[in-house]
Amino acid sequence: MQDRYRFIGPLYDLLAAIFSLGKIDRCKCAHHDRIASGTKVLFAGVGQGVDAIEAAKRGGDVTVVDISQTMLSIFKKRTDKMGLASPIRIVHSDIFAFDEYERYDMVFANFFLNVFPLDTVLRLERHLASLAKPGGCVVVGDFCLPSGGAAARFFQNLYWYIADVVFYLAARNAIHPVYDYCTHLKDLGLAIEQIKYFRVLFDDRYYSILARKP
Ligand SMILES: C[S@@+](CC[C@H](N)C(=O)[O-])C[C@H]1O[C@@H](n2cnc3c(N)ncnc32)[C@H](O)[C@@H]1O
């Protein structure tokens, strides 16, 4: 498996914290109040996994999947040091090969979908929804759609494209406009139950969408 995060992976969380003034980490845990002891939780493309660790601290039964051995090694080192009461299951895999259908109460895709071109995102959202139990949910944390006047939208787009170009150069992520995840999830038949927004400077830059499967 090709590891595109071999060089940028170790820097990822630090860059995200600086770029977002800490808001990305808050966004990734925005719906963790719904995780209780025994809640079955999946983190797709987990990276260094701040969000998965927080879920385990809440007693969640946590599985993480990532294609990058670099990211998973960093994650494992972190969790080994912590001695968590509920151990986290680590799966080194392409998410498309992960086929535990309808087993999870919550499926998280935090800053994961934006890595891919649109056709892959649409397939991936369908796949992630298929991993959630009926009545379970999919949570997407990511850059929110630009909104407001022309100047505001210009700066929000600029903010996104700076991140996008850096990760295109570093990890071959796709170059694309900010995706409309709410519309995609609704098109899959999920109901948008709650959205939490996170501001940086003057505008909302990130959101966490909780979408419920019928
Ligand atoms: C932009 S990083 C986000 C990491 C983490 N979710 C976060 O918010 O910090 C994207 C992650 O997705 C992983 N990834 C990319 N393609 C993947 C795939 N097909 N299957 C599983 N993981 C993948 C990368 O290795 C990387 O760790």
The ligand as an ORCA input file, in Angstrom:
! r2SCAN-3c Opt
* xyz 0 1
  C      -6.323     14.644      5.738
  S      -5.896     13.256      6.730
  C      -7.073     13.388      8.051
  C      -6.720     12.550      9.233
  C      -7.658     12.653     10.438
  N      -8.997     12.193     10.156
  C      -7.676     14.034     10.998
  O      -8.706     14.709     10.937
  O      -6.659     14.470     11.547
  C      -6.566     11.933      5.774
  C      -6.261     10.560      6.313
  O      -6.958      9.607      5.503
  C      -6.100      8.509      5.262
  N      -6.538      7.856      4.015
  C      -6.416      8.342      2.753
  N      -6.963      7.488      1.869
  C      -7.466      6.440      2.597
  C      -8.150      5.253      2.267
  N      -8.442      4.961      0.997
  N      -8.508      4.414      3.258
  C      -8.210      4.705      4.553
  N      -7.551      5.811      4.925
  C      -7.173      6.672      3.970
  C      -4.709      9.120      5.194
  O      -3.706      8.159      5.397
  C      -4.796     10.169      6.288
  O      -4.426      9.643      7.544
*
